[in-house]
């Protein structure tokens, strides 16, 4: 482990890890993903090999956790609502920005 590097979480789904990494990058928090290319090495899921999102500076750990909790909670609330596309009227989950049907702006 790098000095000062602290793991935030590990997740089998790399897209979720990458999403969280982008949230923290937008807030100026430097991160690294360990085990990025190790998933799929075995037929059975082994949590030790799951991608792990880590902050590079220990002092940013608490702030990173707070940011992720707030953002993921807001995402969950938005996903529960539905919103109609302004272009075609198709109903989309509330956390979509682009309509899944026509590609137009949802909001």
N, CA, C and O of each residue as an XYZ file, in Angstrom:
428
protein
N       0.836     -1.185      0.000
C       0.000      0.000      0.000
C       0.881      1.250      0.000
O       1.925      1.296      0.650
N       0.437      2.248     -0.738
C       1.151      3.508     -0.731
C       1.001      4.169      0.634
O      -0.008      3.981      1.314
N       1.986      4.926      1.021
C       1.909      5.625      2.295
C       0.775      6.643      2.256
O       0.697      7.459      1.338
N      -0.092      6.593      3.240
C      -1.206      7.518      3.319
C      -2.433      7.060      2.542
O      -3.492      7.674      2.672
N      -2.332      6.019      1.752
C      -3.472      5.541      0.975
C      -4.430      4.779      1.892
O      -4.012      3.922      2.671
N      -5.730      5.106      1.787
C      -6.724      4.469      2.651
C      -7.918      4.043      1.796
O      -8.449      4.823      1.004
N      -8.321      2.793      1.975
C      -9.414      2.241      1.172
C     -10.764      2.787      1.618
O     -11.084      2.801      2.807
N     -11.553      3.239      0.638
C     -12.910      3.704      0.893
C     -13.897      2.541      0.825
O     -14.712      2.356      1.729
N     -13.818      1.760     -0.251
C     -14.666      0.586     -0.394
C     -14.179     -0.250     -1.564
O     -13.383      0.206     -2.384
N     -14.668     -1.475     -1.627
C     -14.395     -2.349     -2.764
C     -15.723     -2.870     -3.266
O     -16.664     -3.073     -2.498
N     -15.782     -3.082     -4.568
C     -17.042     -3.440     -5.216
C     -16.747     -4.300     -6.432
O     -15.808     -4.027     -7.180
N     -17.530     -5.316     -6.625
C     -17.332     -6.212     -7.773
C     -17.532     -5.473     -9.099
O     -16.835     -5.736    -10.079
N     -18.493     -4.545     -9.115
C     -18.842     -3.800    -10.324
C     -17.909     -2.598    -10.499
O     -18.013     -1.613     -9.768
N     -16.997     -2.686    -11.477
C     -16.033     -1.609    -11.667
C     -16.704     -0.297    -12.071
O     -16.194      0.774    -11.744
N     -17.841     -0.356    -12.777
C     -18.488      0.885    -13.198
C     -18.915      1.716    -11.986
O     -18.859      2.945    -12.033
N     -19.331      1.072    -10.923
C     -19.706      1.793     -9.695
C     -18.466      2.420     -9.039
O     -18.519      3.547     -8.545
N     -17.373      1.690     -9.042
C     -16.121      2.217     -8.490
C     -15.670      3.429     -9.311
O     -15.280      4.454     -8.751
N     -15.726      3.306    -10.633
C     -15.338      4.416    -11.506
C     -16.227      5.627    -11.329
O     -15.755      6.763    -11.362
N     -17.525      5.386    -11.140
C     -18.466      6.483    -10.906
C     -18.092      7.237     -9.629
O     -18.028      8.466     -9.622
N     -17.850      6.501     -8.569
C     -17.473      7.132     -7.297
C     -16.133      7.855     -7.414
O     -15.942      8.915     -6.820
N     -15.219      7.284     -8.173
C     -13.931      7.938     -8.382
C     -14.128      9.278     -9.096
O     -13.459     10.258     -8.766
N     -15.042      9.327    -10.072
C     -15.282     10.581    -10.790
C     -15.950     11.630     -9.894
O     -15.678     12.823    -10.027
N     -16.818     11.190     -8.986
C     -17.442     12.117     -8.029
C     -16.358     12.774     -7.176
O     -16.362     13.990     -6.987
N     -15.441     11.972     -6.669
C     -14.382     12.507     -5.808
C     -13.399     13.365     -6.591
O     -12.907     14.368     -6.073
N     -13.106     12.987     -7.827
C     -12.205     13.797     -8.657
C     -12.795     15.187     -8.876
O     -12.067     16.179     -8.862
N     -14.104     15.263     -9.077
C     -14.761     16.558     -9.264
C     -14.661     17.433     -8.012
O     -14.763     18.657     -8.095
N     -14.463     16.803     -6.863
C     -14.315     17.530     -5.596
C     -12.842     17.788     -5.250
O     -12.534     18.335     -4.191
N     -11.945     17.391     -6.146
C     -10.517     17.626     -5.937
C      -9.830     16.609     -5.038
O      -8.737     16.861     -4.531
N     -10.466     15.464     -4.840
C      -9.876     14.421     -3.998
C      -9.193     13.390     -4.889
O      -9.824     12.778     -5.751
N      -7.897     13.209     -4.666
C      -7.128     12.255     -5.469
C      -7.379     10.833     -4.972
O      -7.350     10.557     -3.773
N      -7.626      9.941     -5.932
C      -7.894      8.541     -5.605
C      -7.110      7.630     -6.543
O      -6.526      8.067     -7.535
N      -7.121      6.364     -6.195
C      -6.537      5.324     -7.036
C      -7.427      4.086     -6.887
O      -8.027      3.861     -5.835
N      -7.500      3.303     -7.940
C      -8.266      2.057     -7.886
C      -7.279      0.899     -7.871
O      -6.511      0.699     -8.812
N      -7.319      0.151     -6.791
C      -6.508     -1.062     -6.709
C      -7.303     -2.218     -7.302
O      -8.533     -2.196     -7.281
N      -6.624     -3.213     -7.822
C      -7.243     -4.428     -8.363
C      -8.132     -4.163     -9.574
O      -9.032     -4.952     -9.862
N      -7.896     -3.084    -10.271
C      -8.744     -2.702    -11.405
C      -8.858     -3.815    -12.447
O      -9.918     -3.995    -13.046
N      -7.789     -4.552    -12.665
C      -7.772     -5.559    -13.725
C      -7.768     -6.996    -13.199
O      -7.497     -7.931    -13.953
N      -8.063     -7.173    -11.922
C      -8.004     -8.516    -11.348
C      -9.334     -9.255    -11.354
O      -9.353    -10.475    -11.187
N     -10.448     -8.551    -11.541
C     -11.725     -9.259    -11.553
C     -11.771    -10.178    -12.758
O     -11.243     -9.855    -13.822
N     -12.390    -11.299    -12.584
C     -12.495    -12.259    -13.673
C     -11.337    -13.224    -13.761
O     -11.288    -14.040    -14.681
N     -10.396    -13.155    -12.823
C      -9.271    -14.088    -12.842
C      -9.695    -15.497    -12.470
O      -9.075    -16.479    -12.879
N     -10.754    -15.579    -11.692
C     -11.255    -16.887    -11.277
C     -12.718    -17.014    -11.646
O     -13.389    -16.025    -11.943
N     -13.198    -18.229    -11.623
C     -14.599    -18.488    -11.918
C     -15.494    -18.022    -10.773
O     -16.667    -17.714    -10.987
N     -14.955    -17.970     -9.582
C     -15.715    -17.602     -8.400
C     -15.341    -16.196     -7.957
O     -14.167    -15.828     -8.001
N     -16.330    -15.396     -7.526
C     -16.022    -14.048     -7.048
C     -15.247    -14.094     -5.735
O     -15.682    -14.719     -4.768
N     -14.110    -13.435     -5.710
C     -13.288    -13.378     -4.507
C     -13.155    -11.899     -4.124
O     -12.458    -11.150     -4.808
N     -13.810    -11.473     -3.044
C     -13.806    -10.060     -2.666
C     -12.418     -9.423     -2.566
O     -12.275     -8.228     -2.822
N     -11.415    -10.183     -2.205
C     -10.068     -9.617     -2.112
C      -9.570     -9.111     -3.463
O      -8.677     -8.265     -3.516
N     -10.138     -9.622     -4.551
C      -9.717     -9.220     -5.892
C     -10.618     -8.163     -6.521
O     -10.354     -7.723     -7.640
N     -11.677     -7.746     -5.824
C     -12.581     -6.730     -6.355
C     -11.861     -5.387     -6.441
O     -10.975     -5.112     -5.631
N     -12.230     -4.541     -7.415
C     -11.664     -3.196     -7.475
C     -11.921     -2.442     -6.167
O     -13.028     -2.474     -5.630
N     -10.900     -1.775     -5.669
C     -10.993     -1.043     -4.403
C     -10.639      0.422     -4.635
O      -9.559      0.736     -5.135
N     -11.546      1.303     -4.273
C     -11.309      2.739     -4.402
C     -10.622      3.239     -3.134
O     -11.103      3.012     -2.024
N      -9.500      3.918     -3.312
C      -8.704      4.411     -2.180
C      -8.394      5.891     -2.356
O      -8.142      6.351     -3.469
N      -8.414      6.633     -1.255
C      -7.938      8.020     -1.282
C      -6.428      7.973     -1.080
O      -5.911      7.108     -0.373
N      -5.730      8.913     -1.707
C      -4.279      8.928     -1.596
C      -3.789      9.590     -0.313
O      -2.670      9.336      0.135
N      -4.634     10.443      0.279
C      -4.241     11.136      1.509
C      -5.210     10.773      2.624
O      -6.416     10.990      2.503
N      -4.680     10.222      3.707
C      -5.507      9.828      4.852
C      -6.426     10.953      5.331
O      -7.573     10.708      5.706
N      -5.921     12.176      5.315
C      -6.703     13.293      5.844
C      -7.934     13.613      4.996
O      -8.806     14.354      5.450
N      -8.028     13.078      3.787
C      -9.199     13.309      2.943
C     -10.241     12.189      3.056
O     -11.300     12.261      2.434
N      -9.943     11.172      3.836
C     -10.821     10.010      3.954
C     -12.222     10.385      4.449
O     -13.211     10.035      3.805
N     -12.323     11.083      5.567
C     -13.636     11.421      6.142
C     -14.451     12.290      5.190
O     -15.657     12.091      5.046
N     -13.808     13.239      4.549
C     -14.500     14.105      3.584
C     -14.991     13.281      2.397
O     -16.114     13.475      1.933
N     -14.167     12.369      1.905
C     -14.536     11.520      0.772
C     -15.748     10.658      1.110
O     -16.669     10.535      0.303
N     -15.749     10.064      2.295
C     -16.876      9.240      2.733
C     -18.150     10.073      2.785
O     -19.201      9.632      2.320
N     -18.062     11.267      3.346
C     -19.236     12.141      3.460
C     -19.772     12.527      2.081
O     -20.984     12.521      1.864
N     -18.892     12.858      1.163
C     -19.301     13.226     -0.198
C     -20.002     12.054     -0.885
O     -21.057     12.225     -1.496
N     -19.411     10.867     -0.779
C     -20.006      9.700     -1.427
C     -21.364      9.352     -0.814
O     -22.309      9.047     -1.541
N     -21.467      9.394      0.501
C     -22.752      9.092      1.150
C     -23.842     10.044      0.675
O     -24.948      9.619      0.339
N     -23.523     11.329      0.651
C     -24.496     12.336      0.241
C     -24.912     12.140     -1.218
O     -26.101     12.163     -1.537
N     -23.937     11.950     -2.094
C     -24.230     11.817     -3.522
C     -24.998     10.537     -3.827
O     -25.956     10.564     -4.600
N     -24.596      9.420     -3.235
C     -25.271      8.152     -3.505
C     -26.683      8.134     -2.928
O     -27.581      7.521     -3.506
N     -26.885      8.800     -1.795
C     -28.240      8.905     -1.233
C     -29.119      9.744     -2.156
O     -30.276      9.393     -2.392
N     -28.589     10.840     -2.678
C     -29.347     11.679     -3.616
C     -29.653     10.911     -4.897
O     -30.756     11.016     -5.433
N     -28.690     10.141     -5.388
C     -28.913      9.323     -6.588
C     -30.043      8.326     -6.359
O     -30.887      8.129     -7.233
N     -30.059      7.701     -5.190
C     -31.094      6.711     -4.879
C     -32.475      7.369     -4.841
O     -33.444      6.791     -5.333
N     -32.576      8.557     -4.269
C     -33.857      9.269     -4.229
C     -34.308      9.643     -5.633
O     -35.479      9.479     -5.976
N     -33.382     10.145     -6.446
C     -33.715     10.544     -7.811
C     -34.119      9.359     -8.672
O     -34.959      9.496     -9.561
N     -33.526      8.194     -8.415
C     -33.834      7.005     -9.215
C     -35.262      6.532     -8.970
O     -35.855      5.883     -9.832
N     -35.819      6.851     -7.803
C     -37.171      6.421     -7.479
C     -38.232      7.225     -8.218
O     -39.311      6.704     -8.498
N     -37.948      8.478     -8.537
C     -38.914      9.296     -9.254
C     -38.813      9.017    -10.752
O     -37.805      8.494    -11.228
N     -39.845      9.364    -11.476
C     -39.818      9.226    -12.924
C     -40.078     10.586    -13.533
O     -40.790     11.414    -12.965
N     -39.488     10.807    -14.703
C     -39.636     12.094    -15.372
C     -39.815     11.849    -16.869
O     -39.165     10.979    -17.448
N     -40.701     12.621    -17.482
C     -40.969     12.465    -18.908
C     -39.957     13.262    -19.729
O     -39.573     14.371    -19.359
N     -39.541     12.687    -20.830
C     -38.621     13.354    -21.761
C     -39.337     14.545    -22.386
O     -40.497     14.434    -22.782
N     -38.652     15.688    -22.477
C     -39.256     16.878    -23.071
C     -39.395     16.733    -24.585
O     -40.217     17.422    -25.190
N     -38.615     15.859    -25.204
C     -38.670     15.686    -26.655
C     -39.749     14.709    -27.102
O     -40.552     15.023    -27.981
N     -39.769     13.519    -26.494
C     -40.682     12.468    -26.974
C     -41.740     12.050    -25.967
O     -42.667     11.321    -26.320
N     -41.625     12.495    -24.720
C     -42.605     12.154    -23.710
C     -42.392     10.813    -23.030
O     -43.157     10.448    -22.137
N     -41.368     10.071    -23.434
C     -41.083      8.767    -22.826
C     -40.710      8.948    -21.359
O     -39.995      9.887    -21.008
N     -41.191      8.053    -20.507
C     -40.902      8.125    -19.076
C     -39.534      7.500    -18.808
O     -39.236      6.400    -19.275
N     -38.706      8.224    -18.045
C     -37.352      7.798    -17.699
C     -37.176      7.854    -16.189
O     -37.879      8.611    -15.520
N     -36.248      7.063    -15.632
C     -35.917      7.206    -14.209
C     -35.427      8.624    -13.927
O     -34.807      9.256    -14.783
N     -35.706      9.115    -12.732
C     -35.369     10.481    -12.371
C     -33.886     10.808    -12.382
O     -33.520     11.982    -12.431
N     -33.016      9.791    -12.337
C     -31.585     10.077    -12.344
C     -31.003     10.107    -13.754
O     -29.797     10.297    -13.911
N     -31.837      9.923    -14.790
C     -31.365     10.010    -16.173
C     -31.287     11.471    -16.591
O     -32.155     12.266    -16.233
N     -30.269     11.824    -17.334
C     -30.164     13.160    -17.907
C     -30.510     13.138    -19.391
O     -30.885     14.159    -19.968
N     -30.378     11.958    -20.002
C     -30.656     11.778    -21.416
C     -31.700     10.669    -21.546
O     -31.607      9.643    -20.872
N     -32.681     10.874    -22.402
C     -33.748      9.899    -22.598
C     -33.190      8.614    -23.200
O     -32.414      8.646    -24.155
N     -33.594      7.492    -22.630
C     -33.122      6.199    -23.118
C     -33.747      5.891    -24.479
O     -33.203      5.082    -25.231
N     -34.870      6.516    -24.808
C     -35.578      6.217    -26.046
C     -35.098      7.041    -27.233
O     -34.781      6.492    -28.288
N     -35.044      8.375    -27.059
C     -34.697      9.236    -28.197
C     -33.346      9.928    -28.068
O     -32.847     10.485    -29.046
N     -32.747      9.904    -26.883
C     -31.459     10.563    -26.673
C     -31.569     12.042    -26.382
O     -30.556     12.729    -26.250
N     -32.805     12.544    -26.280
C     -33.015     13.962    -25.977
C     -32.828     14.259    -24.500
O     -32.736     13.353    -23.672
N     -32.775     15.550    -24.186
C     -32.621     15.977    -22.792
C     -33.877     15.630    -22.011
O     -34.991     15.882    -22.470
N     -33.697     15.051    -20.831
C     -34.833     14.686    -19.997
C     -35.350     15.897    -19.231
O     -36.552     16.016    -18.992
N     -34.462     16.781    -18.851
C     -34.868     17.950    -18.051
C     -34.757     19.215    -18.862
O     -35.055     20.299    -18.360
